Amino acid sequence: MTATSKFGQAILGIVVMLGILPAASAMEVNHVAWDQMLRNYVKDGLVDYRGFNHADDILILYLGMLGGVQSEQLPSRDARLAFWINAYNACVIKGVLDHYPIKSVKDVKGFFDGIRYQIAGESLTLNGIEAKARALGDWRIHFAVVCASLSCPILRSEAYTADRVDAQLTQQVQQFLSNTEKGLRLDPRQDTLWVSKIFKWYAADFVPNGALTAQSLLERLRPVLDPAIAQAIGQELVKDYELHVRFMDYDWSLNAQTTR
């Protein structure tokens, strides 16, 4: 047994003794172990994958618990949102660790549509897990599921929970859209609204009943925009010219912490 494995087993023993990972019931899912892993190995949205390897045994146990959950019997929509978001993010971390070191998830064949995980009694790819989250009808999940890349929304240093998921999702959207390098940027000189390609890939989730335009997208986003950004964009929209939407380049580089 390697030193890393021994470390993981020791931590696992402590976790089990403390009751951090009880068996999942149809009515409750305990995300405390996942929360602790995120607090230990994620900072400012960047992941210490080398450190995460020390918790691989705990991650496997956590995913095993998620595999036995009957998601349709969870007590609320918020509980299901938290469940599927955490499941996606935990499986992404597991997928990276299984192939680490890598420079990008794009280097792993089938990372999104080939590799399968046992979640909620089903064998699902990451795309399949994301589809389960999307089916709940909350477009904000696109800023919570994180595909381990720099242009993604940041990975929170905490798990999503049923009692806080609404506030957590709103915070994720606001944080992402305030980032002018990868979220949203207004360029009035070129009559252009620059946005993440996330809006292009999932346009139907943001504007389900029409075309994705600057007007239609901003009508969707305005309630969660920073007031200063909303005011600036509002001033542009009342002008006579049309504001065009363009999409930023997407950086698929791994969202890893810089090696010291």
C-alpha positions as CSV (number, residue, x, y, z in Angstrom):
1,M,0.0,0.0,0.0
2,T,1.4,3.4,-1.0
3,A,1.8,6.3,1.4
4,T,-1.0,8.2,-0.3
5,S,-3.3,5.2,0.0
6,K,-2.5,4.8,3.7
7,F,-3.2,8.5,4.2
8,G,-6.6,8.1,2.4
9,Q,-7.4,5.0,4.4
10,A,-6.6,6.8,7.7
11,I,-8.8,9.7,6.8
12,L,-11.5,7.4,5.6
13,G,-11.5,5.6,9.0
14,I,-11.9,9.0,10.8
15,V,-14.7,10.0,8.4
16,V,-16.6,6.8,9.0
17,M,-16.1,6.9,12.8
18,L,-17.4,10.5,12.9
19,G,-20.5,9.4,10.9
20,I,-19.7,11.9,8.2
21,L,-20.8,9.4,5.5
22,P,-23.9,7.5,6.8
23,A,-25.8,5.4,4.3
24,A,-28.0,7.6,2.0
25,S,-31.7,7.2,2.5
26,A,-34.4,8.0,0.0
27,M,-35.1,11.2,1.9
28,E,-31.7,12.6,2.7
29,V,-28.2,12.8,1.2
30,N,-25.2,13.8,3.3
31,H,-22.8,16.0,1.4
32,V,-20.5,16.7,4.3
33,A,-17.6,14.6,3.1
34,W,-17.7,16.3,-0.3
35,D,-17.9,19.7,1.4
36,Q,-14.8,18.9,3.4
37,M,-12.8,17.8,0.3
38,L,-13.7,21.0,-1.5
39,R,-12.7,23.1,1.5
40,N,-9.3,21.3,1.7
41,Y,-8.4,21.2,-2.0
42,V,-10.1,24.1,-3.8
43,K,-9.1,27.7,-3.4
44,D,-10.5,30.6,-5.5
45,G,-12.0,28.1,-7.9
46,L,-8.7,26.3,-8.6
47,V,-8.1,22.7,-7.6
48,D,-5.2,21.1,-5.9
49,Y,-5.4,17.8,-7.9
50,R,-2.3,16.4,-6.3
51,G,-3.7,17.0,-2.9
52,F,-7.1,15.6,-3.9
53,N,-5.4,12.3,-4.7
54,H,-5.0,11.9,-0.9
55,A,-8.8,11.8,-0.6
56,D,-9.4,9.5,-3.5
57,D,-10.7,6.8,-1.1
58,I,-13.2,9.2,0.4
59,L,-14.3,10.4,-3.0
60,I,-14.9,6.9,-4.1
61,L,-17.0,6.3,-1.0
62,Y,-18.9,9.5,-1.5
63,L,-19.7,8.6,-5.1
64,G,-20.7,5.1,-4.0
65,M,-23.2,6.7,-1.7
66,L,-24.6,8.8,-4.5
67,G,-25.0,5.7,-6.6
68,G,-27.5,4.3,-4.2
69,V,-29.7,7.5,-3.9
70,Q,-33.2,7.4,-5.3
71,S,-33.1,11.0,-6.6
72,E,-36.8,11.1,-7.5
73,Q,-37.6,10.5,-3.8
74,L,-35.5,13.4,-2.5
75,P,-37.8,15.7,-0.5
76,S,-37.6,18.8,-2.6
77,R,-36.5,20.3,-5.9
78,D,-33.7,22.1,-4.1
79,A,-32.4,18.8,-2.7
80,R,-32.4,17.3,-6.2
81,L,-30.6,20.4,-7.6
82,A,-27.9,20.1,-5.0
83,F,-27.7,16.4,-5.5
84,W,-27.1,16.5,-9.3
85,I,-24.7,19.5,-9.2
86,N,-22.6,17.8,-6.5
87,A,-22.7,14.6,-8.4
88,Y,-21.5,16.2,-11.6
89,N,-18.7,18.1,-9.9
90,A,-17.5,15.1,-7.9
91,C,-17.5,12.9,-11.1
92,V,-15.5,15.5,-12.9
93,I,-12.9,15.5,-10.2
94,K,-12.8,11.7,-10.2
95,G,-12.4,11.7,-14.0
96,V,-9.4,14.1,-13.8
97,L,-7.8,12.1,-11.0
98,D,-8.1,8.9,-12.9
99,H,-6.1,10.4,-15.8
100,Y,-3.9,12.9,-13.9
101,P,-1.6,14.5,-14.8
102,I,-3.3,16.1,-17.8
103,K,-3.3,19.6,-19.3
104,S,-7.0,19.6,-20.3
105,V,-10.0,17.3,-20.0
106,K,-10.1,17.5,-23.8
107,D,-7.0,15.2,-23.6
108,V,-9.1,12.4,-22.2
109,K,-11.1,10.5,-24.8
110,G,-14.8,10.3,-23.9
111,F,-14.4,12.5,-20.8
112,F,-17.9,13.9,-21.2
113,D,-19.7,11.3,-23.3
114,G,-17.9,8.0,-22.9
115,I,-16.8,7.4,-19.3
116,R,-19.6,6.3,-17.0
117,Y,-20.4,6.7,-13.4
118,Q,-22.9,5.0,-11.2
119,I,-25.2,7.7,-9.9
120,A,-28.7,7.4,-8.6
121,G,-29.0,3.8,-9.7
122,E,-28.0,4.6,-13.3
123,S,-24.8,4.3,-15.4
124,L,-24.4,7.9,-16.6
125,T,-21.8,9.9,-18.5
126,L,-21.1,13.5,-17.4
127,N,-23.4,14.7,-20.2
128,G,-26.0,12.4,-18.8
129,I,-25.6,13.7,-15.3
130,E,-25.7,17.3,-16.6
131,A,-28.9,16.5,-18.4
132,K,-30.5,15.3,-15.2
133,A,-29.6,18.7,-13.6
134,R,-30.9,20.6,-16.6
135,A,-34.2,18.7,-16.6
136,L,-35.0,20.5,-13.3
137,G,-35.5,23.7,-15.2
138,D,-33.1,26.1,-13.5
139,W,-30.7,27.7,-16.0
140,R,-28.4,28.8,-13.2
141,I,-27.0,25.3,-12.9
142,H,-24.8,26.1,-15.9
143,F,-22.8,28.3,-13.5
144,A,-22.5,25.6,-10.9
145,V,-21.5,22.5,-12.9
146,V,-17.8,22.8,-13.5
147,C,-16.0,20.9,-16.3
148,A,-12.5,21.4,-14.8
149,S,-11.5,24.1,-17.3
150,L,-10.3,27.7,-16.8
151,S,-13.2,29.3,-18.8
152,C,-15.8,27.4,-16.6
153,P,-17.5,29.1,-13.7
154,I,-15.4,28.6,-10.6
155,L,-15.7,25.5,-8.5
156,R,-17.0,26.5,-5.0
157,S,-15.0,25.6,-2.0
158,E,-18.1,24.1,-0.5
159,A,-20.8,21.6,-1.4
160,Y,-24.3,22.6,-2.6
161,T,-27.0,21.9,0.0
162,A,-30.7,21.9,-0.3
163,D,-31.2,24.7,2.3
164,R,-28.7,27.1,0.5
165,V,-28.7,26.1,-3.2
166,D,-30.9,29.0,-4.3
167,A,-28.5,31.6,-2.8
168,Q,-25.5,29.6,-3.9
169,L,-26.7,29.5,-7.6
170,T,-27.4,33.2,-7.7
171,Q,-24.0,34.0,-6.3
172,Q,-22.4,31.7,-8.9
173,V,-24.2,33.6,-11.7
174,Q,-23.3,37.0,-10.3
175,Q,-19.6,36.0,-9.9
176,F,-19.3,34.6,-13.3
177,L,-21.0,37.4,-15.1
178,S,-18.9,40.0,-13.3
179,N,-15.8,38.4,-14.8
180,T,-15.1,40.3,-18.0
181,E,-12.6,37.8,-19.2
182,K,-14.9,34.8,-19.4
183,G,-18.4,35.8,-18.3
184,L,-19.8,39.0,-19.8
185,R,-18.3,42.1,-21.3
186,L,-19.9,45.1,-22.9
187,D,-18.1,46.9,-25.7
188,P,-20.2,49.9,-26.7
189,R,-17.6,51.1,-29.3
190,Q,-18.3,48.0,-31.3
191,D,-22.0,47.7,-30.4
192,T,-21.1,44.3,-29.0
193,L,-22.0,42.2,-25.9
194,W,-19.3,39.6,-25.4
195,V,-20.5,36.5,-23.5
196,S,-19.3,33.0,-22.6
197,K,-19.8,30.2,-25.1
198,I,-21.9,28.6,-22.4
199,F,-24.7,30.8,-23.6
200,K,-24.2,29.6,-27.2
201,W,-24.1,25.9,-26.3
202,Y,-27.2,26.0,-24.1
203,A,-29.1,28.8,-25.7
204,A,-32.4,27.0,-25.4
205,D,-32.1,26.9,-21.6
206,F,-31.6,30.6,-21.4
207,V,-34.1,31.7,-24.1
208,P,-36.4,28.8,-24.5
209,N,-39.0,30.6,-26.7
210,G,-36.9,32.5,-29.2
211,A,-33.5,33.4,-30.6
212,L,-30.6,34.2,-28.5
213,T,-30.1,38.0,-28.9
214,A,-28.5,40.6,-26.7
215,Q,-32.0,41.8,-25.8
216,S,-33.4,38.4,-25.0
217,L,-30.4,37.2,-23.1
218,L,-30.2,40.4,-21.0
219,E,-33.8,40.2,-20.2
220,R,-33.1,36.8,-18.7
221,L,-29.9,37.9,-16.8
222,R,-30.9,41.4,-15.7
223,P,-32.4,40.2,-12.3
224,V,-29.1,38.7,-11.2
225,L,-26.7,41.2,-12.8
226,D,-24.6,43.5,-10.7
227,P,-26.6,46.8,-10.6
228,A,-23.8,48.8,-12.2
229,I,-23.5,46.3,-15.1
230,A,-27.3,46.2,-15.5
231,Q,-27.4,50.0,-15.6
232,A,-24.7,50.3,-18.2
233,I,-26.3,47.6,-20.4
234,G,-29.7,49.2,-20.0
235,Q,-28.3,52.5,-21.3
236,E,-27.0,50.7,-24.4
237,L,-30.2,48.9,-25.1
238,V,-32.3,52.1,-25.3
239,K,-30.1,53.5,-28.1
240,D,-31.1,53.3,-31.7
241,Y,-28.5,50.8,-32.9
242,E,-28.6,47.0,-32.3
243,L,-26.4,45.5,-29.7
244,H,-24.8,42.3,-31.2
245,V,-23.8,39.1,-29.3
246,R,-20.4,37.6,-29.8
247,F,-18.9,34.7,-27.9
248,M,-15.5,34.7,-26.1
249,D,-12.9,32.0,-26.8
250,Y,-13.1,29.1,-24.3
251,D,-10.0,28.1,-22.5
252,W,-10.1,24.4,-21.8
253,S,-6.9,24.4,-19.8
254,L,-7.2,22.5,-16.5
255,N,-8.4,24.5,-13.6
256,A,-5.5,23.4,-11.5
257,Q,-3.6,25.3,-8.8
258,T,-0.2,26.4,-9.8
259,T,2.4,23.9,-8.8
260,R,4.7,25.4,-6.2
